[in-house]
Amino acid sequence: MSAESEEGGIKRWSILEYEIKDGKFEINYRYPDEVDVEVIDDERRQTALRARFGDKPVVYPPMPKTAFELKP
C-alpha cells in the first residue's frame, strides 16, 4: 500500500504492524520519516509491543528444531 504525500508524490511504507484479534485484522503502516529501517533495532519491537499490549508479557512459542536465523 502507499499513500499520497503532502508534496503530491507516492509515500511508501517501510514497516507493517498488525494484530489479528477476535477475527478482526488491524494494520498500521510506518513510513520512512518515522523509523530508520537501515538499523536492526530490538527496541523498536519492544516499543511497538508496549504500545499495543502495555505491560502484559508477550510469550513466543518455541522455535521448531528445523528453524534457522537469517542474517541481513
C-alpha positions as CSV (number, residue, x, y, z in Angstrom):
1,M,0.0,0.0,0.0
2,S,1.0,3.6,-0.5
3,A,-0.4,6.9,0.3
4,E,-0.3,10.4,-1.3
5,S,2.3,12.6,0.4
6,E,1.7,16.3,1.0
7,E,4.0,17.0,-1.9
8,G,1.8,15.0,-4.2
9,G,4.1,12.0,-4.7
10,I,3.6,8.5,-3.6
11,K,4.6,7.8,0.0
12,R,5.5,4.1,0.6
13,W,5.5,2.4,4.0
14,S,8.6,0.8,5.5
15,I,7.1,-1.2,8.4
16,L,3.9,-3.0,8.7
17,E,2.4,-3.6,12.2
18,Y,-0.6,-5.8,12.5
19,E,-2.8,-7.6,15.0
20,I,-5.4,-10.3,14.5
21,K,-7.9,-10.4,17.3
22,D,-11.4,-11.9,17.6
23,G,-11.5,-12.5,13.9
24,K,-10.6,-8.8,13.0
25,F,-7.5,-7.6,11.4
26,E,-5.9,-4.2,12.4
27,I,-3.0,-2.8,10.5
28,N,-0.7,0.2,10.9
29,Y,1.9,1.4,8.4
30,R,5.1,3.1,9.5
31,Y,6.8,5.4,6.9
32,P,10.5,6.1,6.3
33,D,10.3,9.5,8.1
34,E,9.1,7.7,11.2
35,V,11.7,4.9,11.5
36,D,15.2,4.1,10.3
37,V,14.9,0.7,8.7
38,E,18.6,0.5,8.0
39,V,19.3,-0.2,11.7
40,I,18.2,-3.5,13.2
41,D,16.7,-2.4,16.4
42,D,15.2,-4.8,19.0
43,E,14.0,-1.7,21.0
44,R,11.7,-0.8,18.1
45,R,9.9,-4.2,18.5
46,Q,9.6,-3.7,22.3
47,T,8.2,-0.2,21.7
48,A,5.6,-1.5,19.3
49,L,4.6,-4.3,21.7
50,R,4.3,-1.9,24.7
51,A,2.1,0.5,22.6
52,R,-0.2,-2.4,21.6
53,F,-0.2,-4.5,24.8
54,G,1.0,-2.3,27.6
55,D,3.0,-4.1,30.3
56,K,1.4,-7.5,29.5
57,P,4.1,-10.2,28.9
58,V,4.5,-11.4,25.3
59,V,5.2,-15.1,25.2
60,Y,6.5,-16.5,21.9
61,P,6.1,-20.2,21.1
62,P,9.4,-22.2,21.0
63,M,11.1,-22.3,17.6
64,P,10.9,-25.6,15.8
65,K,14.1,-27.7,15.7
66,T,14.4,-27.1,11.9
67,A,14.3,-23.3,12.3
68,F,17.4,-21.2,11.5
69,E,18.2,-17.5,11.7
70,L,18.6,-15.4,8.6
71,K,21.4,-12.9,8.6
72,P,21.0,-9.5,6.9
